[in-house]
Amino acid sequence: MNPLPEELRRRVRGTPVLPAHLRPWVRRTPLLPAPDLAEALGRPVWLKHEQFQETGSFKLRGAVNFLKGGGEGVVTCSSGNHGRAVAWTARALGIPATICVPRWVDPVKREAMEEAGALVRLEGESYDEAEAAALALAREEGLRFVPPFDDPEVIAGQGTLALEVLEVLGREVEGDLLIPLSGGGLAAGCVQAVEGTGLRPVGGSASRAPVMLRSLEAGEPVEVPEEETVASALSGGIGIPNRWTFPILKQAWDQGRFPVRVVEEEAIRGAMRYAALELKVLLEGGGATALAAVHSGDAFLREREGPVVVLLTGGNLAPETLIEVLCKR
């Protein structure tokens, strides 16, 4: 049985691309061909440039969909992009927002949250500690907690990204949709959106942020120690219990509809360099993880024909990280 209620499934899969309540806030991002990657891979390659959203990542879709009803005050936890999306949306709607972040949060993302008017609190050395602080604050002060990924409205908002892809390529086109994998909000939304179409969702899991992959392998949500990674946006746990994203992805995984590829750290850095030098766009590590699978020539992707659509999910990159990635080979 599909974990999402049928009414929400219709909203994810059957509604017009960008429902009316999202259009004032969420951009329709470009889907552009990448001829050089296509030549190297032997398949057409399309890049979905979600880093061109107002807040620099796909996270805006889920935040707007969740917060569209307004409220008196919200709190969330984030490693950066979700917090930035919540801060921006809350300001647009006139809602006070508090964001709990781990101490290692990217300074570019932290500054953007503060510039959007959010109160940013440094809480702990890990994402999970920041999440615990945010949930405690929600209970103590009666604030509405905005889930980073494990929520039907967040999942539905992220799924609009895949709907845009389908509107361009068509529902019958056989191909692959490469999705960075972390807490699973984007992956779950995309899995729901492309069900029954020709696109196969494929997860891209950073080798140093594998919590969802390890959970799928174990058959239940598990905890994985956080490691330092250039794909820091993918760090953190998936929540125990996890009510939505894990059941959706586990069902697809068990049915063979959601294969996952592991992407090594240097491949992610190589994809970031390629994006900056060849595509002329900036991608953070998490935003380049799906691209890394194509750029590194993953043999798995050569086994099929048809287009490969790569989700470029975030471009909030600190200058020092960009310099380090470009200069250190």
BELHU-V88878 format. One line per field, one symbol per residue. ss: DSSP state (H for helix, E for strand, C for the rest). A space follows every 50 residues. Layout:
ss->???
This chain:
ss->CCCCCHHHHHHHHHCCCCCHHHHCCCCCCCEEECHHHHHHHCCCEEEEEH HHCCCCECHHHHHHHHHCCCCCEEEEEECCHHHHHHHHHHHHHCCEEEEE ECCCCCHHHHHHHHHCCCEEEECCCCHHHHHHHHHHHHHHHCCEECCCCC CHHHHHHHHHHHHHHHHHHCCCCCEEEEEECCCCHHHHHHHHHHCCCCEE EEEEEECCCCHHHHHHHHCCCCCCCCCCCCCHHHCCCCCCCCCCHHHHHH HHHHCCCCCEEEECHHHHHHHHHHHHHHHCCCCCCHHHHHHHHHHCCCHH HHHCCCCEEEEECECCCCHHHHHHHHHCC
